[in-house]
Amino acid sequence: MPGRTGRGRSPRNRRGTAGDPDDPALGIDIGGTKVVAVLLGAHGRVLARSDRIVLSRRGPDAVVDAAAAAARSVVPGPRARPRSVGVSVAGQVDPSTGTVLYAPNLRWRHVRLGPLLSRRLGAPAHVVNDARAATFAEWSWGAGAGLDDVFCLWVGTGIGGSAVVDGRLLEGGLHAAGEVGHMPIVSGGRRCTCPGRGCFEAYAGGWGIASRACEAVRARRSEGVELVRRAGRISAIRAETVFGAARAGDPLARRLVLESGRYLADGSVAVVNAFNPRTLVLGGGVLDGWPAFRSVVARAVRTRCQPPAAAAHVVRARLGDDAPAVGAAALARGSRRTRAE
Ligand SMILES: [Zn+2]
């Protein structure tokens, strides 16, 4: 139960300062195709930024080398080496040991990312889930700033989330609170990347939308001509292919977008009922690809949530693609649970 976590464990003032805000912190985000490094100054200001393309198939050492190179390029000199390094990754992590337990996009299992990076950078590296890091950034300086109850829903290739409840970022018993992408929305439904079936992200995440599109085209080739023309072949159809074809008026793509909106609305209604946020922040590549999903979700929350929850505002994330690296840096600099100053 995520609701009982993160509260009452720490004597720290709920409004306590997250470390020294003037102390520059290094933040790194490791994605499936790219690593981003930022040097974070006071009040969420990014002092320097760098990114590198990575080929995850070359294995963890190659990715960690690229991350360390990006990190070194944002540090002004060896004497200015930051005391804290935060690293976010899309997957389940154990922050106490710095281990990535499972990251499907990187095909990593039990990778000791924290120690690998610490050795290269000469400073302790704190590992955090990317949705959690991005939520911390949006809560501190973005769309959730000034609020005590926020849920950030990240709809990208998969779906991740993280909750701020009563002014605290929820952690969870095993550091996985807010993994709503694996909340079943269709009993016995589509197979997921996790052991379950019918998960939210298997329908409304980027890979879920792409997989539903491929299936629809294989079932009726005549309806899928436009999608195949755009992608080159059926297996190359992505969520972005569907959005582009829908914008051009293709009937199958438009139907897939309509259905995706319904699934996104179903999952969001469940999240808002469960967590009762004042604001639901929506971000990620699927929202960037089809921005009208925000109003679809807003309408569903207003009309289908139980009365107190239905008052939640539904807004877009503000900090963009750097939010996980910014949040990882801020979390490494200070408290794990209190808002950054
Ligand atoms: Zn799942």
Residues whose N, C-alpha, C, O or C-beta is under 5 A from the ligand:
A	BS01	ZN	G181 H182 C192 T193 C194 G196 C199
